[in-house]
């Protein structure tokens, strides 16, 4: 049952100059600062509400709401205020703000602590530092197959770009194979027809002096997968005895792996140990929101505990030296678990997102939320602003490259490298060479 909202503060504001920062639930949820007269970004359909926002949460019209964090600059010279989760590993309350007769009325549906400071970003940074997360390791540079090939990637595509990295003299540490190598979501160890040998690709990558990386969505299961067919008891169920619905993507409904089930946990461990034994040591784990969805699990663990334990299973399987990048993750509950984290929605070759929903792929939403979460970089993890795309077909590629460079975070190229023109090669080389500065 949801907890009721109770008042936590009443603050006078200058309605002309005040600003409110909303922190979204997960990587793709819009996050950033708004004027009091702005209309905050909200889901434009029910599927995206599940996949990209906090599931089951509807924000009233005219209200601002942050998930675990909400900051207010009153605009009148008085201190900036932040209402923050006390222990985000166990509880991430929603914090709501409405304006009534020149006052901000703040309420929350769980325990929050108030902080004060001089500006929104530095105050959020101070809160992050209070969590005492170990400083993150520097991020390697990477090349990722996604934004050129998407799910149609082939083994030959990987080999072509491997050769091109040498030809173009690009300082790429990691070659990461993205979605498309596997038979189905959940059947991670069974190859699609476009790939011959996962271990063989890793060997070829390493033979050229680079590291092998691989993508998974470890908590998602395709209903048509062998896993779902053979082990329905490994899936999270709803209270009516059906399966917990994790939204719809890839043209079909999604189910959730119950990592609290001993056999499902053993399978997940086997998947990542197999990848590690094949030579992969960089792991992008995606669509992680699914691991924190409500449902009936094998154990009685609450959702955030089940999520964190699921990530810990993966970390234990890949070992402490492997690099772990999260995406689509419930952010505050992920502190201390990752080396790097996507802090925005997906970018895209275009600027505007579908239906103007700022959780959807597009350079505009990726920039808005990436800037709004810059305070996380170096404090909770290395920020991943999403991939550089520098090929001529990319809309406003110069502006997108400037955003990636300005974040100082993880830098990954995601072009077919032979499609780059002179500007694209020069820019890609320069950003990779200066990565993390």
C-alpha angles and dihedrals in degrees: 000000000000116000119242119252114250127191117263104167146001114204130181112234140186099238091204098057108019119117131202125202115208117197112210124222100245143007095285098040112108112257129178148088126303137186113242090253094053123103107233119229113266135175114280096203139022096250094056089045087064100037100039110020135043104297116239094013120120117183115214117245111268095023132111117217134186125191105232093336134055123165130193129197100194090205094224099093095265119125122290111248131212128193108201141179112264096214110008093183089069106021134022106183124197112244117204132195130191129173120230124174095335096317131104110226110203126194136167138196094221144017117314135171123217120231129184132205146140103271138009101249096046091046091052088048091053090052091050091051090053089065088068095219113176112258109267123247117250112271121244118232115253149191117216128194098213109089095049104035105017111184092339093072116136134199089248090057090058092050093048092054092044089059092044092055089061094043092051094040095233118173096231117157100181132037106202122197109211134197115326106059094088129076094232142338103286095021092085097153095051113084126227117238091262094067130065106184130004091193091048092056091049090051091050091049093049093045087064092053097258133115124250120236132183139192129227138166092213099183097046125089129190109227088225094053124112088243093058092044097047101034112031088153088068091067129089111252133205124237091264092060096257126109124284107254114230095186129261129291138143086036097296143073119272132226132197130243112230102224090183088069106095094223093046089048090050090051093050090049090050092052094055095040088053092052090048093050089051091059104266115136103161116071129188108195112192142186088031093159086086092069090063099046118123116256148113110293133183090254127043093240115137116248098261092048091049090049095050092045089052091054090046089055089056093046092050091050096050096039132233095283096058118095116243121200119185128204135177086018131151093252109207092044089053098062112131096014104087142053092213135007136198104240100186144037118281118287119227141193085264132059106224122065124230112277087359088278106154093211090065129088115284140110093247096059092039090055095044095053095034090058091044091056099043088112090072094062114109091000105068098011141314107300116239108207089184128258131324113242112189105161118122094250092064114102114238090355092167093058093046092050090051090053093050091048094047093056093064088211137116111333119206129165118219107181132108089258095216089059092064118109123211093280091047094051093045093048094045092050092047095049093045091048092052097039115149097014 
